[in-house]
Every structure is written in structure tokens, then in C-alpha cells.
Amino acid sequence: MKKLALAAALSVVATGAFAGGYVEPAVIEPVVIVEDTGSSAGGILVPAIAVLLLVLALHHT
């Protein structure tokens, strides 16, 4: 009976020793996002057309 209790106690201790074992961390690859950029003239085109229309409207009157 003592041997059975000793075996049970040792099995509990042995399994508890491996409960927090070392696990190699997962390597996460970085995600690369590539965006196409617009032309440099894209931001000036609409205001330039607006100024041109304003000049034409004021010139007509």
C-alpha cells in the first residue's frame, strides 16, 4: 500500500514538473504593404482648374 501511495505521489510530482516546459516562440513574419502613389501633380490639378474657371468667370463680366 505504501508503494502505491509513493508511486501516485511521484507521478503527480513528475507530471507537474513538465507542465511549464519550454515552448519555442512562434516566429511571425512581418506583412509588407505596398501602395501605389499618385502623381505629384494630382494635388494641384483641381485647385488649378478652379482658379482657371474663376479667372474666366471674372473676365467674362
C-alpha positions in Angstrom: 0.0 0.0 0.0 2.9 2.4 0.8 4.4 1.6 -2.6 1.1 2.5 -4.3 0.9 5.8 -2.5 4.5 6.6 -3.2 4.1 5.8 -6.9 1.0 8.0 -7.0 2.8 10.9 -5.3 5.8 10.6 -7.6 3.6 10.5 -10.7 1.9 13.8 -9.6 5.2 15.4 -9.0 6.7 14.2 -12.2 3.8 15.4 -14.4 3.8 18.8 -12.6 7.5 19.3 -13.4 6.8 19.2 -17.2 3.7 21.4 -17.0 5.5 24.6 -17.6 8.1 23.3 -20.0 9.9 25.4 -22.6 8.0 26.1 -25.8 9.8 27.8 -28.6 8.1 31.1 -29.5 6.4 31.3 -32.9 8.1 33.5 -35.5 5.6 35.9 -37.1 6.7 37.2 -40.5 6.0 41.0 -41.0 3.4 41.9 -43.5 4.7 44.2 -46.2 2.0 46.5 -47.7 2.9 48.2 -51.0 0.7 51.1 -52.1 0.9 52.9 -55.5 1.4 56.6 -55.0 -0.4 59.1 -57.2 1.4 61.6 -59.4 2.8 64.7 -57.7 0.6 66.9 -59.9 -2.6 65.2 -58.6 -2.9 67.5 -55.6 -2.6 70.7 -57.7 -4.8 69.8 -60.6 -8.2 70.5 -59.0 -7.2 73.9 -57.4 -5.6 75.0 -60.7 -8.8 74.2 -62.7 -10.8 76.0 -60.0 -8.7 79.1 -60.3 -8.8 79.0 -64.1 -12.6 78.8 -64.0 -12.8 81.7 -61.5 -10.5 83.9 -63.7 -12.6 83.0 -66.8 -15.8 83.9 -64.9 -14.4 87.2 -63.7 -13.0 88.1 -67.1 -16.4 87.5 -68.8 -18.2 90.0 -66.7 
